[in-house]
């Protein structure tokens, strides 16, 4: 191993700052767009969204952030290629974190919901190209990730379209929507509980609940999902009956759809948002702490490895950074997803969230890389289409898609700039 260009303690401090900066960007952009449907449909307020996300994102990141995380996200490069060039590796990982975080900061200020995974992947691609050349990049992996620009929103949009049309036919357009809600909302509640249980286990607790470090068997996952769905369905039955009864006693029947049935979907959205926040915090925090842990591993142990154990204080930095990012800068992306693509009601928002969650579950099972951001935005577009193309803001959608296309090359370009800047500053 070559001599480090700085004292290991200083390198750790810089890595911690870079990791916090990246986690801040994840909170400002990724968490914000995940909460956008709930806030945009007025199921919860922005303050409540911050409160929910602060609790569940932090718990997910800190408690279930994973005992092991990839230092090179998504297998973009073999880290062993940098053996003997530890300083270049450290500078490169720092550059990737600063570049991805900077792009997320720019996108968040503009209100663009972009993928944090694509941001860090693009940044690492830039580092690999500038240090080892184009041939060292696993372009097949990059191609699969790029394919998710189309597949993620298309699948989620189709599911959201179908879920909302079913709710519209079974409940919203019925002669007596309140009675229809009592009859059918429990089934949606079961679907919600079942799906979020699978999301939470597969994306959130896979490193906490395990058997001899092997994945849980499918029958266990399905059993947990079924039981969770049944419990939530039973709990919601009583709640929905109470809501509908109160409205029938106090509000004109013309207001039932707005205040009664939609309130039922709002309750389900709170449950879904909480579970998705936990799963997101546990899974996507790796976009910040993965490269950060790689730097720490080299600085403290002098070893470059594909995987490294994550210290509790590293998870703490990731969790706190996510919460700060959402609270300080998340409002703009929330506004874009919640109000600028299409006008959302709780039933529309619920349909979008459930479609996104279902897509995440399916992609996890088949091992296909997807972007939760693209998935959710596609789902929102899907429910907008269910109302008609005229209900979509095509200008906003166009700007969002353009930001997706630019994300990977933007991350790569910024990494090159930071790479040369850090090399010059530290004399590497």
C-alpha positions as CSV (number, residue, x, y, z in Angstrom):
1,X,0.0,0.0,0.0
2,X,1.3,3.5,-0.9
3,X,1.6,6.2,1.8
4,X,-1.6,8.2,2.4
5,X,-1.5,11.8,1.2
6,X,-3.1,13.0,4.6
7,X,-3.3,11.8,8.1
8,X,-6.0,9.1,8.4
9,X,-8.0,11.1,10.9
10,X,-8.2,14.1,8.5
11,X,-9.3,11.7,5.7
12,X,-12.0,10.3,7.9
13,X,-13.3,13.8,8.7
14,X,-13.4,14.7,5.0
15,X,-15.1,11.5,4.2
16,X,-17.7,12.1,7.0
17,X,-18.4,15.6,5.6
18,X,-18.7,14.2,2.0
19,X,-21.0,11.5,3.3
20,X,-23.2,13.9,5.2
21,X,-23.4,16.2,2.1
22,X,-24.5,13.3,0.0
23,X,-27.1,12.2,2.6
24,X,-28.3,15.8,2.7
25,X,-28.9,15.6,-1.0
26,X,-30.8,12.3,-0.7
27,X,-33.1,13.9,1.9
28,X,-33.6,17.0,-0.1
29,X,-34.5,15.1,-3.3
30,X,-35.2,11.4,-3.0
31,X,-37.1,11.5,0.3
32,X,-38.9,14.7,-0.7
33,X,-40.3,13.2,-3.9
34,X,-41.4,10.0,-2.0
35,X,-43.4,12.3,0.3
36,X,-44.7,14.4,-2.5
37,X,-47.8,12.5,-3.3
38,X,-48.9,12.5,0.4
39,X,-48.4,16.2,0.7
40,X,-49.7,17.1,-2.7
41,X,-53.0,15.2,-2.1
42,X,-53.3,17.0,1.3
43,X,-53.3,13.6,3.1
44,X,-50.7,15.1,5.3
45,X,-49.1,18.6,5.7
46,X,-45.5,19.4,4.9
47,X,-44.7,19.6,8.6
48,X,-46.2,16.2,9.2
49,X,-44.3,14.8,6.2
50,X,-41.0,16.0,7.7
51,X,-42.0,14.5,11.1
52,X,-42.9,11.1,9.5
53,X,-39.8,11.0,7.3
54,X,-37.5,12.1,10.1
55,X,-38.6,9.2,12.3
56,X,-38.9,6.4,9.7
57,X,-36.1,7.5,7.4
58,X,-33.7,7.8,10.3
59,X,-34.8,4.5,11.8
60,X,-34.4,2.8,8.5
61,X,-31.0,4.3,7.9
62,X,-29.6,3.7,11.4
63,X,-31.2,0.4,12.4
64,X,-31.4,-1.4,9.0
65,X,-28.9,0.4,6.9
66,X,-27.2,-2.9,6.3
67,X,-24.4,-4.7,7.9
68,X,-22.6,-4.8,4.6
69,X,-22.9,-2.3,1.8
70,X,-21.3,-2.1,-1.7
71,X,-18.5,0.4,-1.8
72,X,-18.8,0.6,-5.6
73,X,-22.5,1.0,-6.2
74,X,-24.2,-1.5,-8.5
75,X,-20.9,-3.2,-9.5
76,X,-19.8,-0.4,-11.8
77,X,-16.1,-1.3,-11.4
78,X,-14.0,-3.9,-9.7
79,X,-12.3,-2.1,-6.7
80,X,-9.4,-4.5,-6.9
81,X,-8.2,-2.6,-9.9
82,X,-7.1,0.2,-7.6
83,X,-4.9,-2.0,-5.4
84,X,-1.6,-0.2,-5.0
85,X,-3.3,3.1,-5.9
86,X,-5.1,3.8,-2.7
87,X,-4.7,7.6,-2.8
88,X,-6.3,7.7,-6.2
89,X,-9.1,5.5,-5.0
90,X,-9.7,7.8,-1.9
91,X,-9.6,11.0,-4.1
92,X,-12.0,9.3,-6.5
93,X,-14.6,8.3,-3.9
94,X,-14.4,11.8,-2.4
95,X,-14.9,13.3,-5.8
96,X,-17.9,11.0,-6.6
97,X,-19.6,11.9,-3.3
98,X,-19.0,15.7,-3.8
99,X,-20.1,15.5,-7.4
100,X,-23.3,13.5,-6.8
101,X,-24.2,15.7,-3.8
102,X,-23.6,18.8,-5.8
103,X,-25.9,17.6,-8.6
104,X,-28.6,16.6,-6.1
105,X,-28.3,20.1,-4.5
106,X,-28.7,21.8,-7.9
107,X,-31.7,19.5,-8.8
108,X,-33.4,20.1,-5.5
109,X,-33.1,23.8,-5.8
110,X,-34.6,23.6,-9.2
111,X,-37.3,21.2,-7.9
112,X,-36.3,18.4,-10.2
113,X,-36.9,14.9,-8.8
114,X,-33.9,12.9,-9.9
115,X,-32.5,9.5,-8.9
116,X,-29.9,9.6,-6.1
117,X,-28.7,6.1,-7.2
118,X,-28.2,7.3,-10.8
119,X,-26.4,10.4,-9.4
120,X,-23.8,8.3,-7.5
121,X,-23.5,5.8,-10.3
122,X,-22.8,8.5,-12.9
123,X,-20.3,10.1,-10.5
124,X,-18.4,6.8,-10.0
125,X,-18.5,6.2,-13.8
126,X,-16.8,9.6,-14.2
127,X,-14.1,8.6,-11.7
128,X,-13.4,5.2,-13.3
129,X,-13.2,6.8,-16.8
130,X,-10.7,9.5,-15.7
131,X,-8.6,7.1,-13.7
132,X,-8.7,3.8,-15.5
133,X,-10.3,4.5,-18.9
134,X,-13.6,3.5,-20.5
135,X,-12.8,-0.2,-20.7
136,X,-12.8,-0.5,-16.9
137,X,-16.5,0.5,-16.6
138,X,-19.0,-2.3,-16.5
139,X,-21.1,-0.8,-19.2
140,X,-23.6,-3.7,-19.1
141,X,-24.5,-2.6,-15.5
142,X,-24.8,1.0,-16.6
143,X,-27.0,-0.1,-19.5
144,X,-29.4,-1.9,-17.2
145,X,-29.6,1.2,-14.9
146,X,-30.3,3.4,-17.9
147,X,-33.0,1.0,-19.1
148,X,-34.8,1.7,-15.8
149,X,-35.5,5.3,-17.1
150,X,-38.2,3.7,-19.3
151,X,-39.2,0.4,-17.5
152,X,-39.6,1.9,-14.0
153,X,-42.1,4.7,-14.9
154,X,-43.9,2.6,-17.5
155,X,-44.6,-0.3,-15.2
156,X,-45.6,1.9,-12.2
157,X,-47.7,4.2,-14.4
158,X,-49.6,1.2,-15.8
159,X,-50.2,-0.2,-12.3
160,X,-51.3,3.2,-10.9
161,X,-53.7,3.7,-13.8
162,X,-55.3,0.3,-13.1
163,X,-55.5,0.8,-9.3
164,X,-57.1,4.2,-9.6
165,X,-59.6,3.0,-12.2
166,X,-60.6,0.2,-9.9
167,X,-61.1,2.6,-7.0
168,X,-63.1,4.9,-9.2
169,X,-65.4,2.1,-10.4
170,X,-65.8,0.3,-7.1
171,X,-66.1,3.3,-4.8
172,X,-65.8,6.8,-6.1
173,X,-68.4,6.6,-8.9
174,X,-70.9,4.5,-7.0
175,X,-74.3,5.9,-6.0
176,X,-73.5,5.5,-2.4
177,X,-69.6,5.9,-2.2
178,X,-69.7,5.8,1.6
179,X,-71.2,2.4,1.7
180,X,-68.9,1.3,-1.1
181,X,-66.0,2.5,1.0
182,X,-67.0,0.4,3.9
183,X,-67.2,-2.6,1.6
184,X,-64.1,-2.3,-0.5
185,X,-61.6,-0.2,1.5
186,X,-60.6,-3.2,3.7
187,X,-59.5,-5.0,0.6
188,X,-57.3,-2.1,-0.4
189,X,-56.1,-2.0,3.2
190,X,-55.0,-5.7,3.0
191,X,-53.3,-5.0,-0.3
192,X,-51.5,-2.0,1.3
193,X,-50.4,-4.0,4.4
194,X,-49.3,-7.0,2.3
195,X,-47.2,-4.8,-0.1
196,X,-45.6,-2.6,2.5
197,X,-44.6,-5.7,4.5
198,X,-42.8,-7.1,1.6
199,X,-41.2,-3.7,0.8
200,X,-40.1,-3.3,4.4
201,X,-38.6,-6.8,4.7
202,X,-36.9,-6.9,1.2
203,X,-35.7,-3.3,1.1
204,X,-35.5,-2.5,4.8
205,X,-34.9,-5.5,7.0
206,X,-33.0,-7.9,4.8
207,X,-29.8,-7.4,6.8
208,X,-31.6,-7.4,10.2
209,X,-34.0,-10.3,9.9
210,X,-31.9,-13.1,8.4
211,X,-31.1,-16.8,8.9
212,X,-27.4,-17.5,8.9
213,X,-26.9,-14.6,6.6
214,X,-29.1,-16.1,3.9
215,X,-32.2,-14.5,2.5
216,X,-35.5,-15.3,4.1
217,X,-37.4,-18.0,2.3
218,X,-40.3,-16.9,0.1
219,X,-42.9,-18.6,2.2
220,X,-41.8,-16.6,5.3
221,X,-42.1,-13.4,3.4
222,X,-45.5,-14.2,2.1
223,X,-46.7,-15.3,5.5
224,X,-45.5,-12.0,7.1
225,X,-47.1,-10.0,4.3
226,X,-50.4,-11.8,4.6
227,X,-50.6,-11.4,8.4
228,X,-49.6,-7.7,8.1
229,X,-52.2,-7.1,5.5
230,X,-54.9,-8.8,7.5
231,X,-54.1,-6.8,10.7
232,X,-54.1,-3.5,8.8
233,X,-57.3,-4.4,7.0
234,X,-59.1,-5.2,10.3
235,X,-57.9,-2.0,11.9
236,X,-59.0,0.1,9.0
237,X,-62.5,-1.4,8.8
238,X,-63.4,0.2,12.2
239,X,-61.7,3.4,11.3
240,X,-63.5,3.8,7.9
241,X,-66.9,3.0,9.5
242,X,-66.3,5.7,12.1
243,X,-65.2,8.2,9.4
244,X,-68.2,7.5,7.1
245,X,-70.7,7.5,10.0
246,X,-69.4,10.9,11.3
247,X,-69.7,12.4,7.8
248,X,-73.2,11.0,7.2
249,X,-74.3,12.7,10.4
250,X,-72.6,16.0,9.8
251,X,-72.0,16.7,6.1
252,X,-74.2,16.9,3.0
253,X,-74.0,13.7,0.8
254,X,-72.5,15.8,-2.0
255,X,-69.4,16.3,0.2
256,X,-69.0,12.6,1.0
257,X,-66.5,12.0,-1.8
258,X,-64.3,14.9,-0.8
259,X,-64.4,14.5,3.0
260,X,-65.4,10.9,3.6
261,X,-64.1,8.4,1.0
262,X,-61.0,10.5,0.2
263,X,-60.2,10.6,4.0
264,X,-60.2,6.8,4.0
265,X,-57.5,6.7,1.3
266,X,-55.6,9.4,3.2
267,X,-55.3,7.1,6.1
268,X,-53.8,4.4,3.9
269,X,-51.4,6.9,2.4
270,X,-50.0,7.6,5.9
271,X,-49.3,3.9,6.5
272,X,-47.7,3.5,3.1
273,X,-45.6,6.7,3.4
274,X,-44.3,5.5,6.8
275,X,-43.3,2.1,5.5
276,X,-41.8,3.4,2.3
277,X,-39.8,6.0,4.3
278,X,-38.3,3.2,6.5
279,X,-37.5,1.1,3.4
280,X,-36.0,4.0,1.6
281,X,-33.8,5.1,4.5
282,X,-32.4,1.6,5.0
283,X,-31.8,1.0,1.3
284,X,-30.8,4.3,-0.3
285,X,-28.6,5.5,2.6
286,X,-26.0,3.2,0.9
287,X,-25.6,5.8,-1.8
288,X,-24.0,8.1,0.8
289,X,-22.3,5.7,3.2
290,X,-21.1,3.2,0.6
291,X,-18.4,5.4,-0.9
292,X,-17.8,6.9,2.5
293,X,-17.2,3.5,4.0
294,X,-14.9,2.6,1.2
295,X,-12.7,5.7,2.1
296,X,-12.8,4.9,5.8
297,X,-11.8,1.3,5.1
298,X,-8.7,2.3,3.1
299,X,-7.7,5.1,5.5
300,X,-8.1,3.0,8.7
301,X,-7.3,-0.5,7.6
302,X,-5.3,0.0,4.4
303,X,-7.4,-2.3,2.4
304,X,-9.6,-1.9,-0.7
305,X,-12.5,-4.3,-0.8
306,X,-15.8,-4.6,-2.6
307,X,-17.7,-4.8,0.7
308,X,-17.0,-3.3,4.0
309,X,-18.7,-3.3,7.4
310,X,-20.6,-0.1,8.3
311,X,-19.9,1.4,11.7
312,X,-22.9,2.8,13.7
313,X,-21.5,6.3,13.6
314,X,-21.4,6.2,9.8
315,X,-25.1,5.1,9.7
316,X,-25.8,8.0,12.2
317,X,-24.3,10.5,9.8
318,X,-26.3,9.1,6.9
319,X,-29.6,9.2,8.9
320,X,-29.1,12.7,10.3
321,X,-28.0,14.0,6.8
322,X,-31.2,12.6,5.2
323,X,-33.4,14.3,7.8
324,X,-31.7,17.7,7.5
325,X,-31.9,17.6,3.7
326,X,-35.6,17.0,3.7
327,X,-36.3,19.6,6.4
328,X,-34.2,22.3,4.8
329,X,-34.6,21.9,1.1
330,X,-37.3,19.2,0.5
331,X,-40.2,21.5,-0.2
332,X,-39.4,22.3,-3.8
333,X,-39.2,18.7,-5.0
334,X,-42.3,17.9,-2.9
335,X,-44.1,20.7,-4.7
336,X,-43.1,19.3,-8.1
337,X,-44.2,15.8,-7.5
338,X,-47.3,16.7,-5.5
339,X,-48.7,19.5,-7.5
340,X,-47.0,20.2,-10.8
341,X,-47.4,16.9,-12.6
342,X,-51.1,16.6,-12.0
343,X,-53.6,17.6,-9.3
344,X,-53.7,14.8,-6.7
345,X,-56.4,13.7,-4.3
346,X,-55.9,11.1,-1.6
347,X,-57.3,8.3,-3.9
348,X,-55.0,9.3,-6.7
349,X,-52.1,9.7,-4.4
350,X,-52.8,6.3,-2.8
351,X,-53.0,4.7,-6.3
352,X,-49.6,6.2,-7.2
353,X,-47.9,5.1,-3.9
354,X,-49.2,1.6,-4.1
355,X,-48.2,1.2,-7.7
356,X,-44.7,2.4,-6.8
357,X,-44.4,0.1,-3.8
358,X,-45.7,-2.9,-5.9
359,X,-43.1,-2.1,-8.6
360,X,-40.3,-2.0,-6.0
361,X,-41.4,-5.4,-4.7
362,X,-41.5,-7.0,-8.1
363,X,-38.2,-5.5,-9.1
364,X,-36.6,-6.7,-5.9
365,X,-37.7,-10.3,-6.6
366,X,-36.5,-10.4,-10.1
367,X,-33.3,-8.5,-9.3
368,X,-33.9,-5.7,-11.8
369,X,-32.4,-2.3,-11.0
370,X,-34.9,0.4,-10.8
371,X,-35.1,4.0,-9.5
372,X,-37.7,4.7,-6.8
373,X,-37.8,8.3,-8.1
374,X,-38.6,7.3,-11.7
375,X,-41.1,4.7,-10.4
376,X,-43.0,7.2,-8.3
377,X,-43.1,9.9,-10.9
378,X,-44.3,7.3,-13.5
379,X,-47.0,6.3,-11.1
380,X,-48.1,9.9,-10.7
381,X,-48.2,10.3,-14.5
382,X,-50.3,7.1,-14.6
383,X,-53.0,8.4,-12.3
384,X,-53.0,11.7,-14.2
385,X,-53.6,9.8,-17.5
386,X,-56.5,8.0,-15.8
387,X,-58.2,11.4,-15.5
388,X,-57.1,12.4,-19.1
389,X,-54.1,13.8,-20.8
390,X,-55.4,17.3,-20.3
391,X,-54.9,16.9,-16.5
392,X,-51.2,16.5,-17.0
393,X,-48.6,19.3,-17.0
394,X,-46.6,18.2,-20.0
395,X,-44.1,21.0,-19.6
396,X,-43.2,19.9,-16.1
397,X,-43.0,16.2,-17.2
398,X,-40.7,17.2,-20.0
399,X,-38.3,19.0,-17.6
400,X,-38.3,16.1,-15.3
401,X,-37.5,13.6,-18.0
402,X,-34.7,15.9,-19.2
403,X,-33.2,16.0,-15.7
404,X,-33.2,12.2,-15.7
405,X,-31.3,12.0,-18.9
406,X,-28.8,14.5,-17.7
407,X,-28.2,13.0,-14.3
408,X,-25.6,10.3,-15.1
409,X,-23.5,12.5,-17.5
410,X,-23.8,15.4,-15.1
411,X,-22.5,13.3,-12.2
412,X,-19.6,12.0,-14.3
413,X,-18.6,15.5,-15.5
414,X,-18.7,17.0,-12.0
415,X,-16.6,14.1,-10.7
416,X,-13.9,14.8,-13.2
417,X,-13.9,18.5,-12.1
418,X,-13.7,17.5,-8.4
419,X,-11.1,14.8,-9.1
420,X,-8.6,17.2,-10.6
421,X,-9.4,19.9,-8.1
422,X,-8.8,17.6,-5.1
423,X,-5.7,16.1,-6.7
424,X,-4.3,19.7,-7.2
425,X,-5.3,20.8,-3.7
426,X,-3.8,17.8,-1.9
427,X,-0.8,17.4,-4.3
428,X,-1.7,13.8,-5.2
